[in-house]
Amino acid sequence: MADGTAKLDKSVKKVSVDRSPQGEMGQKYLVSGRQVSMRIWQGEPEGAEKQPSRREYETVGYVISGRAELRLEGQKVMLEPGDSWLVPPGAEHSYTILARFTAVEATAPPAQVHGRDAPS
């Protein structure tokens, strides 16, 4: 703007998981802003494996139910209900689902922008 102040976005967004779009890897996209987005992985089956990948965005997550093993840069981290985790941008990581798994993740910047969320 001419006076040097940025226009404040006052919009309210609401996304229902029942009507949210699904990504190529099974995730459902929740609300997304300019700098962060949310997605949910619902009922990922036991034995499912997410192949090693590196992403340009940061991911934080929270386990709602089930169990998974996160492999992050050579470390193994067990994820159980109530646990939260961080995958830094550029870190090689993969997951193995040990018990039917549901988790919410937030990514910054938004993972689905410009094809960042495509399988590796």
Legacy VTK file of the C-alpha trace (Angstrom):
# vtk DataFile Version 3.0
C-alpha trace
ASCII
DATASET POLYDATA
POINTS 120 float
0.000 0.000 0.000
1.094 3.585 -0.574
1.576 4.358 3.133
3.865 1.324 3.610
1.393 -0.771 5.612
0.467 -4.247 4.437
-3.157 -5.174 3.949
-4.281 -7.356 6.860
-6.062 -10.556 5.808
-9.086 -10.945 8.080
-10.666 -13.883 6.269
-11.830 -16.895 8.248
-11.279 -20.325 6.734
-12.897 -23.554 7.799
-12.299 -26.978 6.251
-14.274 -30.097 7.153
-12.200 -33.282 6.974
-15.187 -35.088 5.432
-15.066 -32.782 2.396
-11.364 -32.005 2.203
-9.333 -32.982 -0.868
-7.112 -36.053 -0.692
-3.476 -36.035 -1.783
-1.570 -38.627 -3.778
-0.087 -40.223 -0.648
-3.443 -40.637 1.167
-3.311 -37.443 3.231
-6.327 -35.133 3.481
-5.678 -31.421 3.240
-7.099 -29.285 6.005
-6.943 -25.508 6.329
-4.098 -23.648 4.657
-2.780 -20.131 5.033
0.001 -18.302 3.248
2.741 -19.558 5.577
1.429 -22.806 7.079
-0.968 -25.620 6.216
-2.457 -28.628 7.957
-3.156 -32.147 6.770
-4.367 -35.346 8.398
-3.395 -38.945 7.855
-6.439 -41.022 8.895
-6.353 -44.733 9.584
-3.078 -45.448 7.811
-2.932 -49.285 7.782
-0.481 -51.323 9.833
2.562 -52.257 7.775
2.316 -49.247 5.449
5.675 -47.699 4.647
6.399 -44.183 3.466
9.579 -44.254 1.404
12.579 -42.076 2.351
12.248 -38.504 1.122
13.545 -34.994 1.660
11.160 -32.059 1.595
11.868 -28.341 1.337
9.304 -27.552 4.029
9.302 -28.032 7.814
6.796 -30.513 9.269
5.458 -30.791 12.807
2.995 -33.517 13.726
0.816 -34.864 16.517
-0.273 -38.510 16.911
-3.979 -39.002 17.586
-4.023 -42.814 17.518
-1.883 -45.784 16.543
1.881 -46.183 16.399
4.566 -45.480 13.843
8.326 -45.498 13.569
9.881 -42.340 12.157
13.357 -42.726 10.703
14.996 -39.314 10.562
18.595 -38.850 9.394
19.618 -42.267 10.754
17.701 -41.979 14.041
14.619 -44.044 14.932
11.800 -42.369 16.827
8.704 -44.222 18.074
5.501 -42.206 17.664
2.521 -43.011 19.916
-0.719 -41.218 20.884
0.056 -37.855 22.471
3.507 -37.600 20.882
4.513 -34.731 18.632
7.479 -34.564 16.262
9.485 -32.289 13.993
11.024 -33.019 10.597
13.319 -30.120 9.637
13.391 -28.980 6.002
15.811 -31.038 3.927
16.066 -33.919 6.429
15.814 -37.426 4.992
12.949 -39.251 6.682
10.562 -42.191 6.300
7.768 -43.798 8.302
6.604 -47.345 9.018
3.097 -47.728 10.438
3.127 -50.224 13.338
-0.559 -49.943 14.347
-3.413 -48.273 12.435
-2.311 -44.623 12.551
-3.986 -41.215 12.599
-1.975 -38.005 12.927
-2.244 -34.313 12.115
0.678 -32.453 10.552
1.390 -28.798 9.902
3.855 -27.756 7.216
5.573 -24.437 6.669
5.497 -23.242 4.018
2.344 -25.121 2.900
3.285 -28.571 1.567
0.752 -28.706 -1.254
1.926 -25.499 -2.959
3.688 -25.961 -6.312
3.747 -29.788 -6.146
5.915 -29.976 -3.017
3.725 -32.764 -1.657
4.148 -35.208 -4.558
5.624 -38.621 -3.716
9.401 -38.782 -4.074
LINES 1 121
120 0 1 2 3 4 5 6 7 8 9 10 11 12 13 14 15 16 17 18 19 20 21 22 23 24 25 26 27 28 29 30 31 32 33 34 35 36 37 38 39 40 41 42 43 44 45 46 47 48 49 50 51 52 53 54 55 56 57 58 59 60 61 62 63 64 65 66 67 68 69 70 71 72 73 74 75 76 77 78 79 80 81 82 83 84 85 86 87 88 89 90 91 92 93 94 95 96 97 98 99 100 101 102 103 104 105 106 107 108 109 110 111 112 113 114 115 116 117 118 119
